[in-house]
């Protein structure tokens, strides 16, 4: 606050002895001490109020930052929920049933190759529907008779 060094204090003391009589000096020193005490207390109160205001301002900024972080967190949580909903597997999907149907199709005999019953161009109004006789089933090839192995010839014959 004030820059007092030993030289300045000595000058104040000499001026005080010249102006104030020695008889009143203890009373003046007591009043000056009390005034300095009050000034120090007021300075400490001001500094404390200033520090409280600074803490409150910091606290307000921290509260604002916390609120912004909370809102950001809520936005991220909403986005994650939408991603989770879009990534959920349909409950009607049954992997065991899909594997079973694939196996059953693989085990079935191959279908006969013939004329397709499905029109790729779509139905035409003048064309009649294909008749059941038009599709001729292909007969399986006749089974070959197993060859009978000839008996081994004797070396003597």
C-alpha positions as CSV (number, residue, x, y, z in Angstrom):
1,X,0.0,0.0,0.0
2,X,2.5,2.7,1.2
3,X,6.2,2.2,0.6
4,X,7.6,2.9,4.0
5,X,11.3,2.2,4.7
6,X,13.4,3.0,7.8
7,X,14.4,6.4,6.5
8,X,10.9,7.6,6.0
9,X,9.7,6.3,9.4
10,X,12.6,8.2,11.0
11,X,11.6,11.4,9.4
12,X,8.0,11.0,10.5
13,X,9.2,10.3,14.0
14,X,11.3,13.5,14.1
15,X,8.5,15.6,12.7
16,X,6.0,14.1,15.2
17,X,8.4,14.9,18.1
18,X,8.7,18.5,16.8
19,X,5.0,19.0,16.3
20,X,3.5,16.9,19.1
21,X,4.6,17.5,22.7
22,X,6.1,14.5,24.5
23,X,3.3,14.5,27.0
24,X,0.6,13.8,24.3
25,X,2.8,11.4,22.2
26,X,1.5,8.1,23.7
27,X,-2.1,9.1,23.2
28,X,-1.4,10.2,19.6
29,X,0.5,6.9,18.9
30,X,-2.5,4.9,20.2
31,X,-5.0,6.9,18.0
32,X,-2.7,6.4,14.9
33,X,-2.4,2.7,15.7
34,X,-6.2,2.4,15.9
35,X,-6.6,4.2,12.6
36,X,-4.1,2.0,11.0
37,X,-5.9,-1.1,12.4
38,X,-9.2,0.2,11.0
39,X,-7.6,0.9,7.6
40,X,-6.1,-2.6,7.5
41,X,-9.4,-4.2,8.4
42,X,-11.2,-2.2,5.7
43,X,-8.6,-3.2,3.2
44,X,-9.0,-6.9,4.3
45,X,-12.8,-6.6,4.0
46,X,-12.5,-5.1,0.6
47,X,-10.0,-7.7,-0.5
48,X,-12.3,-10.5,0.9
49,X,-15.4,-9.1,-0.9
50,X,-13.3,-8.8,-4.1
51,X,-12.1,-12.4,-3.8
52,X,-15.7,-13.5,-3.1
53,X,-16.9,-11.7,-6.2
54,X,-14.1,-13.3,-8.2
55,X,-15.0,-16.8,-6.8
56,X,-18.7,-16.2,-7.6
57,X,-17.8,-15.1,-11.2
58,X,-15.6,-18.2,-11.5
59,X,-18.4,-20.3,-10.1
60,X,-20.9,-18.8,-12.5
61,X,-18.6,-19.6,-15.4
62,X,-18.1,-23.1,-14.1
63,X,-21.9,-23.5,-13.8
64,X,-22.3,-22.3,-17.4
65,X,-19.6,-24.7,-18.6
66,X,-21.2,-27.5,-16.6
67,X,-24.6,-26.8,-18.2
68,X,-23.1,-26.8,-21.7
69,X,-21.4,-30.1,-21.0
70,X,-24.7,-31.5,-19.7
71,X,-26.5,-30.4,-22.9
72,X,-23.8,-31.8,-25.0
73,X,-24.0,-35.1,-23.1
74,X,-27.8,-35.1,-23.6
75,X,-27.4,-34.6,-27.3
76,X,-24.8,-37.4,-27.6
77,X,-27.1,-39.6,-25.6
78,X,-30.0,-38.9,-27.9
79,X,-27.8,-39.7,-30.9
80,X,-26.6,-42.9,-29.4
81,X,-30.2,-43.9,-28.7
82,X,-31.2,-43.3,-32.3
83,X,-28.2,-45.3,-33.5
84,X,-29.0,-48.1,-31.1
85,X,-32.7,-48.1,-32.4
86,X,-31.6,-48.2,-36.0
87,X,-29.0,-51.0,-35.3
88,X,-31.4,-53.3,-33.5
89,X,-32.0,-56.6,-35.2
90,X,-35.6,-57.3,-36.2
91,X,-37.1,-59.7,-33.6
92,X,-38.7,-61.7,-36.4
93,X,-35.3,-62.8,-37.7
94,X,-34.6,-66.3,-36.6
95,X,-31.1,-67.6,-37.6
96,X,-31.9,-71.2,-36.7
97,X,-35.0,-71.2,-39.0
98,X,-33.0,-69.6,-41.8
99,X,-30.3,-72.3,-41.6
100,X,-33.0,-75.0,-41.5
101,X,-34.7,-73.6,-44.7
102,X,-31.3,-73.4,-46.5
103,X,-30.5,-77.0,-45.5
104,X,-33.9,-78.2,-46.6
105,X,-33.5,-76.5,-50.0
106,X,-30.0,-78.0,-50.4
107,X,-31.3,-81.5,-49.6
108,X,-34.2,-81.4,-52.1
109,X,-33.8,-83.1,-55.5
110,X,-32.9,-80.7,-58.3
111,X,-35.9,-79.3,-60.1
112,X,-36.6,-80.5,-63.7
113,X,-35.4,-78.2,-66.3
114,X,-38.1,-77.2,-68.7
115,X,-40.1,-74.3,-69.9
116,X,-40.6,-71.6,-67.4
117,X,-44.1,-71.1,-66.1
118,X,-43.4,-67.5,-65.2
119,X,-43.5,-64.9,-67.9
120,X,-40.7,-62.4,-67.7
121,X,-42.5,-59.8,-69.7
122,X,-45.7,-59.9,-67.8
123,X,-49.1,-61.1,-68.9
124,X,-50.4,-60.0,-72.3
125,X,-54.1,-59.7,-72.9
126,X,-54.2,-61.7,-76.1
127,X,-51.9,-64.5,-75.0
128,X,-53.7,-67.4,-73.2
129,X,-52.3,-68.7,-70.0
130,X,-49.9,-71.6,-70.4
131,X,-51.6,-75.0,-70.3
132,X,-50.5,-77.7,-68.0
133,X,-49.9,-80.0,-71.0
134,X,-47.5,-77.5,-72.6
135,X,-45.0,-78.1,-69.8
136,X,-43.7,-81.5,-70.4
137,X,-41.9,-83.1,-67.5
138,X,-38.6,-84.4,-68.3
139,X,-38.3,-88.1,-67.5
140,X,-35.3,-89.2,-65.6
141,X,-32.8,-91.2,-67.7
142,X,-33.2,-94.9,-67.5
143,X,-31.1,-96.5,-64.9
144,X,-28.2,-98.4,-66.3
145,X,-28.0,-102.0,-65.4
146,X,-25.0,-102.9,-63.3
147,X,-22.4,-104.9,-65.2
148,X,-21.8,-108.4,-63.9
149,X,-18.2,-109.1,-63.6
150,X,-17.1,-112.2,-65.5
151,X,-15.6,-115.0,-63.5
152,X,-11.8,-115.1,-63.5
153,X,-10.3,-117.5,-66.0
154,X,-8.1,-120.2,-64.9
155,X,-4.6,-120.1,-66.1
156,X,-4.9,-123.8,-67.1
157,X,-7.6,-123.3,-69.7
